[in-house]
């Protein structure tokens, strides 16, 4: 019998292997995030190899490691971030070499220079101007003092190698298939619409059972939280999209044509509102399901009609998702059917108004939220 820790390790290795296999198949099948990562990794390796060749083979420089190292880490997800981090890293390397050299000159020995320079440089690494490249100041000082190259000539040489690596890394990233992240926005927007439709279908199915309770409401709440996480992912993808278009206009757009136009930012705001309306809708239903609260859920026939209304709006969400992905297999619902259901529920609301105030409150709130969803998802 295998030990428990070995079983856990085996399970983790098996899961990771399957994940790698799925990523490899996705990269092979066509454009997507996996292929972008594959291309970016090869570009970083090519930049490091090119920097090593230029520095070591052509210039016969014994410190080619510095140029190759800087070129490798500067092939970033966007051209703008590569250029920004190039400036930050070269500045950090300059600071590290200069402070290390000054400490070596003041103390006259390696241990004293390390004790004097590294604490200062680690504090300097937190300076916001350095971004996440500040730690290179301290590592450069360690490397400089460990190799005994703290003389003025070696310092200038090291900075020159860092600048050479930065130029090669940024050039490779900008000129060889420059990264333009427009696909992620479309995919996340389509996923948000699809998941919103899935959640509305789930709520509609639960309402038809007429047995929904606090546990059902908790499941809706969890699905809403997942929907909001998808919205945050969409916002992050939009930010990457905007950044990837910086410094890639003109000739660089000719080098790599973007993968189709990005959906307008107004779509992000619209689906953000849809997410908010779904959150309020599920919260209202959760309150009505709580036996300790005064609101009372509508009767069975009303719930069935409301569930049908949610199903139609969910179909509209799915149609929008498929339109964004270019498939378009789902037909958007007919607005006439939505209006008929809405009119029927309004009639029931008027019937309740005179003698069931709590049911009227809940049904009115639900109708308001479904009208908001309707206006945002169903084409006029």
DOPALO-908043 format. One record per residue (C-alpha): residue number from 1; residue in three letters; x, y, z. Coordinates in Angstrom, 1 decimal, m for minus. Example, Ala and Ser with C-alpha at 12.3 -4.5 7.8 and 13.67 -1.06 7.14 Angstrom:
<atoms>
(atom 1; "Ala"; (12.3; m4.5; 7.8)) (atom 2; "Ser"; (13.7; m1.1; 7.1)) 
</atoms>
This chain:
<atoms>
(atom 1; "Unk"; (0.0; 0.0; 0.0)) (atom 2; "Unk"; (1.4; 3.4; m1.0)) (atom 3; "Unk"; (1.9; 6.1; 1.6)) (atom 4; "Unk"; (m0.6; 8.9; 1.6)) (atom 5; "Unk"; (2.0; 11.5; 0.7)) (atom 6; "Unk"; (3.0; 9.5; m2.3)) (atom 7; "Unk"; (m0.6; 9.2; m3.5)) (atom 8; "Unk"; (m1.0; 13.0; m3.2)) (atom 9; "Unk"; (2.2; 13.6; m5.1)) (atom 10; "Unk"; (1.1; 11.1; m7.8)) (atom 11; "Unk"; (m2.2; 12.8; m8.2)) (atom 12; "Unk"; (m0.7; 16.3; m8.4)) (atom 13; "Unk"; (1.8; 15.1; m11.1)) (atom 14; "Unk"; (m1.0; 13.4; m13.1)) (atom 15; "Unk"; (m3.1; 16.5; m13.0)) (atom 16; "Unk"; (m0.2; 18.8; m14.0)) (atom 17; "Unk"; (0.7; 16.4; m16.8)) (atom 18; "Unk"; (m2.9; 16.5; m18.1)) (atom 19; "Unk"; (m2.9; 20.3; m17.8)) (atom 20; "Unk"; (0.3; 20.5; m19.9)) (atom 21; "Unk"; (m1.1; 18.2; m22.5)) (atom 22; "Unk"; (m4.3; 20.3; m22.8)) (atom 23; "Unk"; (m2.2; 23.4; m23.2)) (atom 24; "Unk"; (m0.1; 21.8; m25.8)) (atom 25; "Unk"; (m3.1; 20.6; m27.8)) (atom 26; "Unk"; (m4.7; 24.1; m27.5)) (atom 27; "Unk"; (m1.5; 25.7; m28.8)) (atom 28; "Unk"; (m1.4; 23.3; m31.7)) (atom 29; "Unk"; (m5.1; 23.7; m32.7)) (atom 30; "Unk"; (m5.1; 27.4; m33.3)) (atom 31; "Unk"; (m4.7; 31.0; m32.0)) (atom 32; "Unk"; (m5.3; 31.5; m28.3)) (atom 33; "Unk"; (m3.7; 32.2; m25.0)) (atom 34; "Unk"; (m1.7; 29.0; m25.0)) (atom 35; "Unk"; (m0.2; 29.7; m28.4)) (atom 36; "Unk"; (0.6; 33.3; m27.3)) (atom 37; "Unk"; (2.5; 32.0; m24.3)) (atom 38; "Unk"; (4.4; 29.5; m26.5)) (atom 39; "Unk"; (5.4; 32.3; m29.0)) (atom 40; "Unk"; (6.4; 34.6; m26.1)) (atom 41; "Unk"; (8.6; 31.9; m24.6)) (atom 42; "Unk"; (10.4; 31.2; m27.8)) (atom 43; "Unk"; (10.9; 34.9; m28.4)) (atom 44; "Unk"; (12.5; 35.3; m24.9)) (atom 45; "Unk"; (14.8; 32.4; m25.7)) (atom 46; "Unk"; (15.7; 33.8; m29.1)) (atom 47; "Unk"; (16.4; 37.2; m27.5)) (atom 48; "Unk"; (18.8; 35.7; m25.0)) (atom 49; "Unk"; (20.6; 33.6; m27.7)) (atom 50; "Unk"; (20.9; 36.7; m29.9)) (atom 51; "Unk"; (22.3; 38.8; m27.1)) (atom 52; "Unk"; (24.8; 36.1; m26.2)) (atom 53; "Unk"; (25.9; 35.8; m29.9)) (atom 54; "Unk"; (26.3; 39.5; m30.3)) (atom 55; "Unk"; (28.2; 40.0; m27.0)) (atom 56; "Unk"; (30.3; 36.8; m26.8)) (atom 57; "Unk"; (30.8; 35.7; m30.4)) (atom 58; "Unk"; (30.9; 39.0; m32.3)) (atom 59; "Unk"; (32.3; 41.4; m29.6)) (atom 60; "Unk"; (34.3; 38.6; m27.8)) (atom 61; "Unk"; (33.1; 40.0; m24.5)) (atom 62; "Unk"; (33.7; 37.7; m21.4)) (atom 63; "Unk"; (30.7; 39.4; m19.6)) (atom 64; "Unk"; (28.1; 38.3; m22.2)) (atom 65; "Unk"; (26.0; 36.8; m19.4)) (atom 66; "Unk"; (24.7; 40.2; m18.4)) (atom 67; "Unk"; (23.4; 41.1; m21.9)) (atom 68; "Unk"; (21.8; 37.6; m22.3)) (atom 69; "Unk"; (20.2; 37.8; m18.9)) (atom 70; "Unk"; (18.7; 41.2; m19.4)) (atom 71; "Unk"; (17.4; 40.3; m22.9)) (atom 72; "Unk"; (15.7; 37.2; m21.6)) (atom 73; "Unk"; (13.7; 38.9; m18.9)) (atom 74; "Unk"; (12.7; 41.9; m21.0)) (atom 75; "Unk"; (10.6; 40.0; m23.5)) (atom 76; "Unk"; (7.4; 40.9; m21.7)) (atom 77; "Unk"; (3.7; 40.5; m22.5)) (atom 78; "Unk"; (3.5; 43.9; m24.3)) (atom 79; "Unk"; (6.0; 46.1; m26.1)) (atom 80; "Unk"; (5.2; 49.0; m23.7)) (atom 81; "Unk"; (5.9; 46.9; m20.6)) (atom 82; "Unk"; (9.2; 45.7; m22.2)) (atom 83; "Unk"; (10.3; 49.3; m22.9)) (atom 84; "Unk"; (9.2; 50.5; m19.4)) (atom 85; "Unk"; (10.9; 47.6; m17.6)) (atom 86; "Unk"; (14.0; 48.0; m19.8)) (atom 87; "Unk"; (14.5; 51.5; m18.4)) (atom 88; "Unk"; (13.7; 50.4; m14.8)) (atom 89; "Unk"; (16.1; 47.4; m15.0)) (atom 90; "Unk"; (19.0; 49.4; m16.6)) (atom 91; "Unk"; (18.5; 52.1; m13.9)) (atom 92; "Unk"; (18.5; 49.4; m11.2)) (atom 93; "Unk"; (21.6; 47.7; m12.6)) (atom 94; "Unk"; (23.4; 51.1; m12.7)) (atom 95; "Unk"; (22.5; 51.8; m9.1)) (atom 96; "Unk"; (23.6; 48.4; m8.0)) (atom 97; "Unk"; (27.0; 48.6; m9.7)) (atom 98; "Unk"; (27.7; 52.1; m8.6)) (atom 99; "Unk"; (26.8; 51.6; m5.0)) (atom 100; "Unk"; (28.7; 48.3; m4.9)) (atom 101; "Unk"; (31.8; 50.0; m6.4)) (atom 102; "Unk"; (31.5; 52.9; m3.9)) (atom 103; "Unk"; (31.2; 50.5; m1.0)) (atom 104; "Unk"; (34.2; 48.5; m2.2)) (atom 105; "Unk"; (36.3; 51.6; m2.4)) (atom 106; "Unk"; (35.2; 52.8; 1.1)) (atom 107; "Unk"; (35.7; 49.5; 2.9)) (atom 108; "Unk"; (38.5; 47.9; 0.9)) (atom 109; "Unk"; (37.1; 44.3; 1.3)) (atom 110; "Unk"; (34.2; 42.3; 0.0)) (atom 111; "Unk"; (32.4; 41.5; 3.3)) (atom 112; "Unk"; (32.4; 45.2; 4.3)) (atom 113; "Unk"; (31.2; 46.3; 0.9)) (atom 114; "Unk"; (28.3; 43.7; 1.0)) (atom 115; "Unk"; (27.3; 44.8; 4.5)) (atom 116; "Unk"; (27.3; 48.4; 3.4)) (atom 117; "Unk"; (25.7; 48.2; 0.0)) (atom 118; "Unk"; (23.1; 45.4; 0.1)) (atom 119; "Unk"; (20.9; 46.9; 2.9)) (atom 120; "Unk"; (20.8; 50.2; 1.2)) (atom 121; "Unk"; (20.0; 48.7; m2.2)) (atom 122; "Unk"; (17.2; 46.5; m0.8)) (atom 123; "Unk"; (15.6; 49.6; 0.7)) (atom 124; "Unk"; (16.0; 51.3; m2.6)) (atom 125; "Unk"; (14.4; 48.3; m4.4)) (atom 126; "Unk"; (11.1; 49.4; m2.8)) (atom 127; "Unk"; (11.2; 52.7; m4.6)) (atom 128; "Unk"; (8.0; 52.8; m6.9)) (atom 129; "Unk"; (10.1; 54.2; m9.8)) (atom 130; "Unk"; (11.8; 50.9; m10.1)) (atom 131; "Unk"; (8.6; 48.9; m10.2)) (atom 132; "Unk"; (9.3; 45.2; m9.8)) (atom 133; "Unk"; (12.8; 45.6; m11.2)) (atom 134; "Unk"; (14.3; 47.1; m8.0)) (atom 135; "Unk"; (15.6; 43.8; m6.7)) (atom 136; "Unk"; (18.1; 43.8; m9.6)) (atom 137; "Unk"; (20.0; 46.6; m7.9)) (atom 138; "Unk"; (20.9; 44.3; m5.0)) (atom 139; "Unk"; (21.5; 41.2; m7.1)) (atom 140; "Unk"; (23.8; 43.2; m9.4)) (atom 141; "Unk"; (25.7; 44.4; m6.4)) (atom 142; "Unk"; (26.1; 40.9; m5.2)) (atom 143; "Unk"; (27.3; 39.7; m8.6)) (atom 144; "Unk"; (29.7; 42.7; m8.9)) (atom 145; "Unk"; (31.3; 42.1; m5.5)) (atom 146; "Unk"; (31.4; 38.3; m5.8)) (atom 147; "Unk"; (33.3; 38.5; m9.2)) (atom 148; "Unk"; (35.6; 41.2; m8.0)) (atom 149; "Unk"; (34.7; 43.5; m10.9)) (atom 150; "Unk"; (34.0; 46.7; m9.0)) (atom 151; "Unk"; (36.5; 48.9; m10.8)) (atom 152; "Unk"; (35.4; 51.8; m12.8)) (atom 153; "Unk"; (36.1; 50.2; m16.2)) (atom 154; "Unk"; (34.3; 47.0; m15.2)) (atom 155; "Unk"; (31.3; 49.0; m13.9)) (atom 156; "Unk"; (31.0; 50.9; m17.2)) (atom 157; "Unk"; (31.4; 47.6; m19.1)) (atom 158; "Unk"; (28.6; 45.9; m17.1)) (atom 159; "Unk"; (26.2; 48.8; m17.6)) (atom 160; "Unk"; (27.0; 48.7; m21.3)) (atom 161; "Unk"; (26.2; 45.0; m21.4)) (atom 162; "Unk"; (22.9; 45.6; m19.6)) (atom 163; "Unk"; (22.0; 48.3; m22.1)) (atom 164; "Unk"; (22.9; 46.0; m25.0)) (atom 165; "Unk"; (20.7; 43.3; m23.6)) (atom 166; "Unk"; (17.8; 45.7; m23.1)) (atom 167; "Unk"; (18.0; 47.0; m26.7)) (atom 168; "Unk"; (18.0; 43.4; m28.0)) (atom 169; "Unk"; (15.1; 42.2; m25.8)) (atom 170; "Unk"; (12.9; 45.2; m26.6)) (atom 171; "Unk"; (13.7; 44.9; m30.3)) (atom 172; "Unk"; (12.9; 41.2; m30.5)) (atom 173; "Unk"; (9.6; 41.7; m28.7)) (atom 174; "Unk"; (8.6; 44.7; m30.8)) (atom 175; "Unk"; (9.7; 43.4; m34.3)) (atom 176; "Unk"; (9.1; 39.7; m34.1)) (atom 177; "Unk"; (5.3; 39.0; m33.8)) (atom 178; "Unk"; (4.6; 42.0; m31.5)) (atom 179; "Unk"; (2.2; 40.9; m28.8)) (atom 180; "Unk"; (m1.3; 42.4; m29.3)) (atom 181; "Unk"; (m3.8; 41.1; m26.8)) (atom 182; "Unk"; (m7.2; 41.7; m28.3)) (atom 183; "Unk"; (m8.5; 38.1; m28.3)) (atom 184; "Unk"; (m8.6; 37.9; m24.5)) (atom 185; "Unk"; (m11.1; 40.7; m24.3)) (atom 186; "Unk"; (m13.5; 39.0; m26.7)) (atom 187; "Unk"; (m13.1; 35.6; m25.1)) (atom 188; "Unk"; (m13.7; 37.0; m21.6)) (atom 189; "Unk"; (m16.7; 39.1; m22.7)) (atom 190; "Unk"; (m18.2; 36.0; m24.4)) (atom 191; "Unk"; (m17.5; 33.9; m21.3)) (atom 192; "Unk"; (m19.2; 36.5; m19.1)) (atom 193; "Unk"; (m22.3; 36.5; m21.3)) (atom 194; "Unk"; (m22.4; 32.7; m21.4)) (atom 195; "Unk"; (m22.0; 32.4; m17.6)) (atom 196; "Unk"; (m24.7; 35.0; m17.0)) (atom 197; "Unk"; (m27.0; 33.0; m19.2)) (atom 198; "Unk"; (m26.1; 29.8; m17.4)) (atom 199; "Unk"; (m26.8; 31.3; m14.0)) (atom 200; "Unk"; (m30.2; 32.7; m15.2)) (atom 201; "Unk"; (m31.1; 29.2; m16.5)) (atom 202; "Unk"; (m30.1; 27.7; m13.2)) (atom 203; "Unk"; (m32.3; 30.2; m11.3)) (atom 204; "Unk"; (m35.2; 29.5; m13.6)) (atom 205; "Unk"; (m34.9; 25.8; m13.1)) (atom 206; "Unk"; (m34.8; 26.2; m9.3)) (atom 207; "Unk"; (m37.8; 28.4; m9.3)) (atom 208; "Unk"; (m39.9; 25.8; m11.2)) (atom 209; "Unk"; (m39.3; 23.2; m8.4)) (atom 210; "Unk"; (m41.0; 25.6; m5.9)) (atom 211; "Unk"; (m38.8; 24.0; m3.2)) (atom 212; "Unk"; (m35.9; 26.4; m3.3)) (atom 213; "Unk"; (m34.4; 27.2; 0.1)) (atom 214; "Unk"; (m31.4; 28.8; 1.8)) (atom 215; "Unk"; (m29.1; 26.1; 0.3)) (atom 216; "Unk"; (m30.3; 26.9; m3.2)) (atom 217; "Unk"; (m29.8; 30.6; m2.5)) (atom 218; "Unk"; (m26.3; 29.9; m1.3)) (atom 219; "Unk"; (m25.6; 28.2; m4.6)) (atom 220; "Unk"; (m26.9; 31.2; m6.5)) (atom 221; "Unk"; (m24.7; 33.5; m4.4)) (atom 222; "Unk"; (m21.6; 31.3; m5.2)) (atom 223; "Unk"; (m22.5; 31.5; m8.9)) (atom 224; "Unk"; (m22.8; 35.3; m8.7)) (atom 225; "Unk"; (m19.4; 35.5; m7.0)) (atom 226; "Unk"; (m17.9; 33.5; m9.9)) (atom 227; "Unk"; (m19.6; 35.9; m12.4)) (atom 228; "Unk"; (m18.1; 38.9; m10.6)) (atom 229; "Unk"; (m14.6; 37.2; m10.8)) (atom 230; "Unk"; (m15.1; 36.8; m14.5)) (atom 231; "Unk"; (m16.0; 40.5; m14.7)) (atom 232; "Unk"; (m12.7; 41.4; m13.0)) (atom 233; "Unk"; (m10.9; 39.1; m15.4)) (atom 234; "Unk"; (m12.5; 41.0; m18.3)) (atom 235; "Unk"; (m11.4; 44.3; m16.9)) (atom 236; "Unk"; (m7.8; 43.0; m16.5)) (atom 237; "Unk"; (m7.9; 41.7; m20.1)) (atom 238; "Unk"; (m9.2; 45.2; m21.3)) (atom 239; "Unk"; (m6.2; 46.8; m19.5)) (atom 240; "Unk"; (m3.8; 44.4; m21.2)) (atom 241; "Unk"; (m5.5; 45.1; m24.5)) (atom 242; "Unk"; (m5.0; 48.9; m24.2)) (atom 243; "Unk"; (m1.4; 48.5; m23.1)) (atom 244; "Unk"; (m0.6; 46.1; m26.0)) (atom 245; "Unk"; (m1.7; 48.7; m28.5)) (atom 246; "Unk"; (0.7; 51.3; m27.1)) (atom 247; "Unk"; (3.8; 51.7; m29.2)) (atom 248; "Unk"; (2.5; 49.1; m31.7)) (atom 249; "Unk"; (1.0; 51.5; m34.2)) (atom 250; "Unk"; (2.2; 52.3; m37.7)) (atom 251; "Unk"; (4.8; 49.9; m39.1)) (atom 252; "Unk"; (4.5; 47.4; m36.2)) (atom 253; "Unk"; (0.8; 46.9; m37.1)) (atom 254; "Unk"; (2.0; 45.8; m40.6)) (atom 255; "Unk"; (4.4; 43.3; m39.0)) (atom 256; "Unk"; (1.5; 41.6; m37.2)) (atom 257; "Unk"; (m2.1; 42.3; m38.0)) (atom 258; "Unk"; (m4.3; 42.3; m34.8)) (atom 259; "Unk"; (m6.6; 39.3; m34.5)) (atom 260; "Unk"; (m9.8; 41.2; m35.4)) (atom 261; "Unk"; (m11.2; 44.4; m33.8)) (atom 262; "Unk"; (m11.7; 44.4; m30.1)) (atom 263; "Unk"; (m15.3; 44.8; m28.8)) (atom 264; "Unk"; (m16.0; 48.4; m27.6)) (atom 265; "Unk"; (m15.6; 49.2; m24.0)) (atom 266; "Unk"; (m19.3; 50.1; m23.8)) (atom 267; "Unk"; (m19.9; 46.3; m23.9)) (atom 268; "Unk"; (m17.8; 45.9; m20.7)) (atom 269; "Unk"; (m20.0; 48.5; m18.9)) (atom 270; "Unk"; (m23.2; 46.9; m20.2)) (atom 271; "Unk"; (m22.3; 43.5; m18.9)) (atom 272; "Unk"; (m21.1; 45.0; m15.7)) (atom 273; "Unk"; (m24.6; 46.3; m15.2)) (atom 274; "Unk"; (m26.0; 42.9; m16.2)) (atom 275; "Unk"; (m23.9; 41.3; m13.5)) (atom 276; "Unk"; (m25.1; 43.8; m10.9)) (atom 277; "Unk"; (m28.8; 43.2; m11.9)) (atom 278; "Unk"; (m28.3; 39.5; m11.5)) (atom 279; "Unk"; (m26.7; 40.0; m8.1)) (atom 280; "Unk"; (m29.7; 42.0; m6.9)) (atom 281; "Unk"; (m32.2; 39.5; m8.4)) (atom 282; "Unk"; (m30.6; 36.5; m6.6)) (atom 283; "Unk"; (m30.3; 38.5; m3.4)) (atom 284; "Unk"; (m34.0; 39.3; m3.5)) (atom 285; "Unk"; (m34.8; 35.7; m4.0)) (atom 286; "Unk"; (m32.5; 34.7; m1.2)) (atom 287; "Unk"; (m34.3; 37.1; 1.2)) (atom 288; "Unk"; (m37.6; 35.7; 0.1)) (atom 289; "Unk"; (m36.4; 32.1; 0.8)) (atom 290; "Unk"; (m35.4; 33.0; 4.4)) (atom 291; "Unk"; (m38.1; 31.9; 6.7)) (atom 292; "Unk"; (m37.1; 34.4; 9.3)) (atom 293; "Unk"; (m37.7; 37.4; 7.0)) (atom 294; "Unk"; (m41.0; 39.1; 6.3)) (atom 295; "Unk"; (m40.9; 39.1; 2.4)) (atom 296; "Unk"; (m42.9; 36.2; 0.9)) (atom 297; "Unk"; (m42.1; 34.6; m2.5)) (atom 298; "Unk"; (m44.7; 34.7; m5.2)) (atom 299; "Unk"; (m47.0; 31.8; m5.8)) (atom 300; "Unk"; (m46.2; 28.8; m8.0)) (atom 301; "Unk"; (m47.8; 30.0; m11.3)) (atom 302; "Unk"; (m46.1; 33.4; m10.9)) (atom 303; "Unk"; (m42.8; 31.7; m10.3)) (atom 304; "Unk"; (m43.2; 29.5; m13.4)) (atom 305; "Unk"; (m44.0; 32.6; m15.6)) (atom 306; "Unk"; (m41.0; 34.4; m14.0)) (atom 307; "Unk"; (m38.8; 31.4; m14.7)) (atom 308; "Unk"; (m39.9; 31.4; m18.3)) (atom 309; "Unk"; (m39.0; 35.0; m18.5)) (atom 310; "Unk"; (m35.5; 34.4; m17.1)) (atom 311; "Unk"; (m35.0; 31.5; m19.6)) (atom 312; "Unk"; (m35.7; 33.9; m22.5)) (atom 313; "Unk"; (m33.2; 36.4; m21.2)) (atom 314; "Unk"; (m30.7; 33.7; m20.6)) (atom 315; "Unk"; (m31.1; 32.6; m24.2)) (atom 316; "Unk"; (m30.4; 36.2; m25.2)) (atom 317; "Unk"; (m27.2; 36.1; m23.2)) (atom 318; "Unk"; (m26.1; 32.9; m24.9)) (atom 319; "Unk"; (m26.9; 34.4; m28.3)) (atom 320; "Unk"; (m24.7; 37.3; m27.4)) (atom 321; "Unk"; (m21.9; 35.0; m26.3)) (atom 322; "Unk"; (m22.0; 33.1; m29.6)) (atom 323; "Unk"; (m22.1; 36.3; m31.6)) (atom 324; "Unk"; (m18.9; 37.5; m30.0)) (atom 325; "Unk"; (m17.2; 34.2; m30.7)) (atom 326; "Unk"; (m18.4; 34.2; m34.3)) (atom 327; "Unk"; (m20.5; 31.0; m34.1)) (atom 328; "Unk"; (m24.1; 32.4; m33.8)) (atom 329; "Unk"; (m25.9; 29.1; m33.4)) (atom 330; "Unk"; (m28.4; 30.4; m30.8)) (atom 331; "Unk"; (m31.2; 32.6; m32.0)) (atom 332; "Unk"; (m32.0; 35.6; m29.9)) (atom 333; "Unk"; (m35.5; 35.4; m28.2)) (atom 334; "Unk"; (m38.5; 37.1; m29.7)) (atom 335; "Unk"; (m39.3; 40.4; m27.9)) (atom 336; "Unk"; (m43.0; 39.7; m28.3)) (atom 337; "Unk"; (m42.8; 36.6; m26.0)) (atom 338; "Unk"; (m41.0; 38.6; m23.4)) (atom 339; "Unk"; (m43.6; 41.3; m23.5)) (atom 340; "Unk"; (m46.5; 38.8; m23.1)) (atom 341; "Unk"; (m44.9; 37.2; m20.1)) (atom 342; "Unk"; (m44.1; 40.6; m18.6)) (atom 343; "Unk"; (m47.7; 41.8; m19.1)) (atom 344; "Unk"; (m49.0; 38.7; m17.4)) (atom 345; "Unk"; (m46.8; 39.2; m14.4)) (atom 346; "Unk"; (m47.8; 42.9; m14.2)) (atom 347; "Unk"; (m51.4; 41.7; m14.0)) (atom 348; "Unk"; (m50.6; 39.4; m11.2)) (atom 349; "Unk"; (m48.8; 42.3; m9.4)) (atom 350; "Unk"; (m51.9; 44.4; m9.6)) (atom 351; "Unk"; (m54.0; 41.5; m8.3)) (atom 352; "Unk"; (m51.7; 41.2; m5.2)) (atom 353; "Unk"; (m51.5; 44.9; m4.5)) (atom 354; "Unk"; (m54.7; 45.1; m2.6)) (atom 355; "Unk"; (m54.4; 42.1; m0.2)) (atom 356; "Unk"; (m50.8; 40.7; m0.1)) (atom 357; "Unk"; (m48.3; 43.5; 0.5)) (atom 358; "Unk"; (m45.3; 41.2; 1.1)) (atom 359; "Unk"; (m45.8; 39.2; m2.1)) (atom 360; "Unk"; (m46.4; 42.4; m4.0)) (atom 361; "Unk"; (m43.0; 43.8; m2.7)) (atom 362; "Unk"; (m41.1; 40.8; m3.8)) (atom 363; "Unk"; (m42.8; 40.4; m7.2)) (atom 364; "Unk"; (m42.4; 44.1; m7.9)) (atom 365; "Unk"; (m38.7; 44.0; m7.1)) (atom 366; "Unk"; (m38.2; 40.9; m9.3)) (atom 367; "Unk"; (m40.1; 42.5; m12.1)) (atom 368; "Unk"; (m37.9; 45.6; m11.9)) (atom 369; "Unk"; (m34.7; 43.5; m12.1)) (atom 370; "Unk"; (m35.9; 41.5; m15.0)) (atom 371; "Unk"; (m36.8; 44.7; m16.8)) (atom 372; "Unk"; (m33.3; 45.9; m16.2)) (atom 373; "Unk"; (m31.9; 42.7; m17.6)) (atom 374; "Unk"; (m34.2; 42.7; m20.5)) (atom 375; "Unk"; (m33.2; 46.3; m21.5)) (atom 376; "Unk"; (m29.4; 45.4; m21.3)) (atom 377; "Unk"; (m29.5; 41.9; m23.1)) (atom 378; "Unk"; (m32.4; 41.8; m25.5)) (atom 379; "Unk"; (m32.0; 43.8; m28.7)) (atom 380; "Unk"; (m34.7; 46.4; m29.2)) 
</atoms>
